[in-house]
C-alpha cells in the first residue's frame, strides 16, 4: 500500500510542536469517503438521474454509479450535471438543473440515512482529537449541507463538529460552486477566523485536493476508501501530483502525518 508513514497499532499521543515548527490550530476534513463511506451510495442515486437526462436528450450513453464516481469523484451533483452537459453536448436551463439537483439530494439523503458508515478507523482518531482539544475541527465538503449533516449524524460524528463549522460548496456560499474551486475552503477559513497556513485539510479526491491546495492549505491525502492496493497506489500518485504533503492509507497514520507537517 502507498504508505508515507508506518501504521501504528494504536493512535499516537498528540505532542507539542517544536519551537520552530508551523503552529497548526485547525483541521478541515472532507466528508465523502474521508469521514463517511458515502461516495458509492451517493453515485448510485446520481446515475439514475444522469441516465434520465441523457435519455431525455436522445443520447444513447448510460452510466452506472461507479462510472460516474470514476469521472466526477469529489464534485457535487451540480458539478456532475455541468460535466455531463459539456461531455455530451446538451443544455439544461437553470431551472432544470435546480430540479435535478433537488431530486438527487432527496434520493441521496434517504440512502445515506439508511446505509452510511464511518470510514474505517476514523472514529478513534476523532475521539482522540476531540479529547485533546489541540485543534479545532470542521467539515468542508462539495456536497449539499443537508447531505453532509445527514452523513455525519448517521455515523455518530456530529458531536465532533460545531454546527456552524460544517461547510458546503453547494450551500454555504452566495453562489453555489464545487471543488476544485478553492472558494469553500477560503470561506471556511474566514468564518472560523483562521489563516490557511494555520490549517490542515484531509482529502481523498483530486478535485478536493486542488481546492484545498489552491486555498493555500497544507493537505493530507487519504486513499484508504479506495478498493484494492492497485487503486490506492494510483490515487496516491494522483493526489501527490495535485499537491498533497503526505499520503495515508489508514487513519492510524494520521497523527504521524500531522507531526510531520507541523515539523516542516
Secondary structure by P-SEA (a helix, b strand, c coil): ccccbbbbcccccccccccccccccbbbbbccccccccaaaaaaaaaaaaaaaaaaacccccccaaaaaaccccccaaaaaaaaaaaacccccaaaaaaaaaaaaaaaaaaaacccccccaaaaaaaaaaaaccbbbbbbccccaaaaaaaaaaaccccccccccbbbcccccccccccccaaaaaaaaaaaccccccbbbbbccaaaaaaaaaaccbbbbbccccccaaaaaaaaaaaaaaccccccccccaaaaaaaaaaac
